Amino acid sequence: MTTTTQAAARLPIENPGQAYQRRKTTRGNFELYGWVFMRASGVVLLVLIFAHLFVNLVAGEGISAIDFGFVAGKWASPFWQVWDLVMLWLAMLHGTNGVRTIINDYAERDGLRMWLKIALYTAFVVVVTLGTLVIFTFDPCPPGAAADLLPSFCTT
Amino acid sequence: MPSAPAGTLYRGREGMWSWVAHRVTGVAIFFFLLVHVLDTSLVRVSPEAYDAVIGTYKNPVMGLGEAGLVAAVVFHAFNGIRIMLVDFWSKGTRYQRVMLWVVMGLFVVTMAGFLPRHLMHVFGGE
């Protein structure tokens, strides 16, 4: 029990004209920070993802030009490695928090809600870990691969 | 007043439906993101494995799916800006309906720029 609620219990409606005072909560500001994060990450993601879609689907030959050589050509540059890494983390955090909100809204049974969130957080950890490892351990010129599948800089 | 069954807070109209659409597009994009990280991770397996899976993204049915996905991203992005304006701009709530129609206008313009080029890549052969 906080001191505020004890005081409220002892002194019911001391001053009826006084403005309503919000009870102090002990839960911290997690939801507030989450709310702020959704907006801040949203703006950044708009730029990151629009550029991602433009470079991969509009510029050049679009989807028909995407293959191993295309990805290797991008990730040979630290610029796109960092771009995709930030995009991966922000998008996964933004999306996971969004789905968490939806689970909290619609899954009314405690057990179901808990299992859905366990599945969600597991997916988050697996996908973010996998994606991060792939970006940093990727070899654009894997030894033994057929040369015609690799970006042109591998052979020169 | 829009008619709504007794005992619900749902009010219909632009405010509610944009909120519904934001949730639906958000969930759809999230599930695609999970799949997209997994398919991209195949570059770490072998060039052949990656090219085989990305090849499935190039068939016409998947091409239409990509168009739908881009549409979802574009709506979610522009409506997200509208949500921030509702939250932080002093006149945001007053203009939330007008802003949804601005979002739809920008959506149409963006998709008009994207769709012909993408469909050309998907259906145009070379």
Interface residues (C-beta under 8 A of the other chain):
Chain A: R39 G42 V43 L45 L46 I49 F50 L53 L57 V58 E61 G62 I63 S64 I66 D67 F68 G69 V71 A72 W75 L88 A91 M92 G95 T96 G98 V99 I102 A123 V127 L130 G131 L133 V134 T137 F138 P142 A145 A146 L149 L150
Chain B: R23 G26 V27 I29 F30 L33 L34 V37 L38 T40 S41 V43 R44 S46 P47 E48 Y50 D51 I54 Y57 K58 G63 E66 V70 V73 A77 G80 I81 I83 M84 D87 F114 R117 H118 M120 H121 V122 E126
